[in-house]
């Protein structure tokens, strides 16, 4: 039975390249001189430190610009509010979300059922497997999901298409 997987994954190589570019730009730009602004990768995502909230937000804007140029979706970023660090500095944590949460996966399966397409969706940990009898039905399901999932705020990718 033909099937494919719907996933929401980050291209970590491109993310790393964008992060390096943002670090270099923050180190070289004149408006960041003397502000002790840094962008670092952590286990959960990215930590931006600066001497003020505005500089931290500006560094985040630089990172987002580099991610867009590298075609990494900003839907993966979960921005937090700036917090106070030592000596009056500002810390801005940005978590990177990967995978489809259970609630969103249930919404995807429900969307597929309501679409009247002859496909079935099943939740597989952090992805959704869609199967059907015909390859054409699966292609129609991919097109349907591309056009009708803006409200879920997920960067959906389709892989493991099996005939």
Helices and strands as residue ranges (DSSP letters): E 3-7, H 12-28, G 30-32, E 38-41, E 45-50, H 53-69, G 74-76, E 77-79, E 83-84, G 86-88, E 90-96, H 102-114, E 119-124, E 127-132, H 135-148, G 150-152, E 157-162
